[in-house]
Each structure stands twice: as C-alpha cells, then as structure tokens.
C-alpha cells in the first residue's frame, strides 16, 4: 500500500544508500529530522513519503534526493511582509 507521494523504488534505494553512506542508522536519521524512526522505515519501504518540510530537510542533508522530490515541494515559500505604517 503506497501513497501518491511515496518514494519510487529508485528513490528509496537512493535514500538508503545516502543514509548508509553517511554512516547513519534509521534511528540516527530520524533523530536529525526529529521524526519517529518508524517514519524513516516507512519512507524506505515506500509506504509513505516525506511531507514538504521533511523533503526540504532530506534534500538539504542528502542533495542526491533532489530528483525524487515531488514537483513544487522545493520551491521557495512566499512570505508576506506587512506594507503599512
């Protein structure tokens, strides 16, 4: 059972390779991203995918993940600034 935003098999393999290449366990990566280790495991199994904030954190940590991010997720966020005095 996979969600429409879950990682492709290639994306999952890339994440596992990047994580292990950095010497990280699922638990350590989860700690860095402030998520439950089960969440990282579910990403790697293709059950669910990261939300937009976690995609940004993943790509920052592992730039090799950029091609697997859903369209628009890595776009800058528009921040409204007050214009009155």
Secondary structure, DSSP 4 states (H G I P E B T S, - for coil): ---TTSPPHHHHHHHHHHHHHTT--HHHHHHHHTS-HHHHHHHHHTS----HHHHHHHHHH-GGGGGGSPTTTTSPPP-------
